[in-house]
């Protein structure tokens, strides 16, 4: 965490990006630390959201162009997580992407969205909305 916080906004961007891809990072902790160190909350929320959404697009792209081998072996998304993510899509439809920010289920959802070739605009709107709202709530909770 210390490494990311030393770089301020840029560190938050990279942490948020990586947290949405293959590494188990907590961008929320870094965001909270930077908020408590008086960095601009609007810029922080924007940077965190942008980085996290960009990471989700990487997952989506892997779903579109990646192989099952890559998804299972490199991303380490188990057969069980993959199947559960597909079931969520079948049960809740594309609106499940609003919850792409949720730990454990979010990354597989964005990969499955790519595998299923969900409309990219719908993907963008739902994923961005969910991630933005999460960061706004965290920011409000920290600063209130």
N, C-alpha and C positions, 0 to 999 in steps of 0.2 A: 504494500500500500504506500509506503513512504516514497518509493521510487516514482509513483504516479503523481503524488501530491506535490512533489518538488517542481514539477513542470506545469502546475496550474491548469489552465484551460486545455492545453495540449495533452497533458497527462490524463485529464478526465476524458477527453475524446478517445484516446487509445484504450483506456480502461473500459469505457462504455462499449467501444467497438469489440474488443476482445471478450467482454462479458456476454455479448450476444452471439459469439461464435463458439469456438471449441474450448476455451479456457474457463474454469470455474472462478471467475472474479466477481467481486461485488462493487459495481460502480456506485451503488447507493452510499457505501461507506466513504468513498472518495468524494462524492458530491457533498455529503454531510460535512466532512472535514473542511472542504474548500468554502462552503457556506459559512461555517463558523470562523473562518479566517478572512471574512469580509470581501470575498470576491463577488462580483455582480451576479445576483441570483438569476436574472433574465438570461444573461449570457451563459451561465452554468447550465441552466435547464435546456437551452438551445443546443449547446455543445454536446451534452449528455444524450439528448434525444437524437441528434444527428448521428453521433457515433454508434448508438445502439441500433438505430434503424439501418444504417449502412451495414452493420454486422448481420442483421436479419436478412438483408438482400444477398449477402454472401451465402448464407444458408439456403435461401431460395434458389440461387444460381446453382449451388451444389445439387439441390434436388432436381433441377431441370436437366443439368448436364452430367452430374456425377453418376457413378455406378453404385449399385447396392453394396458392392465390396467396399468402396470408398466410404459410404455412409456408415457402414457397420464397423469397419476396421480402423479407419482413420479418425472419423468423428466420434467413434465409440457409442453410437446410438444403437442400443440393443434391439433385437427383434421385437421384444416385448414393448419397449417405448415407442418404436415405430408403429406397431400394430395399434397401440392405444391412441397414438396421435391420429392415425387414419380413422379410428372409431369415433374420435371426437369430431372430426370433420363430417363423418356420416351422420352423427347425432345432432350437432349444432350448426353444421354448415360453415361457410367462410367466416361467420361472425366469431368463431372460436379464435381467429387471428387477433382479435382485440386483446386477448389474454396471452399474447406472445411474450410478454414481459415476465410472466410467472416462472419462477425457478423450476427446473427439472422438466416441465412440459413445454415451455416456450420454444426452445431450440428445435426439438423434434417437430413441433407444429409448423415452423417456418420451412424446414426441410421438406416435410410432406406437402406443404403448399406448392413447392417447386415441382415435386414429383407429379402432383396432380395438375400442374400448370394452371393454377388459379390466376385469374386476371390480375396483371401486375398493378393496375391502378387501384383495384379493390384491396389487394395485398398492402399497398402503400398506405392507403387511407386508414385501414383498420389497425395495422401494426403501429403506424405513427401515432394515431389517436391514443391507443392504449399506453404506449411508452411515454408519450408526453404527459398524459394525465397522471401516471405514476410518479414521474419526476416533479411535477407541480405539487402533488400532495406531499411528497417527501420534503420538498423545499418549504412549503407552508408549515409543516409539522416542526421542522428544525428552527425556523425563524419566528414562529408564533410565541 
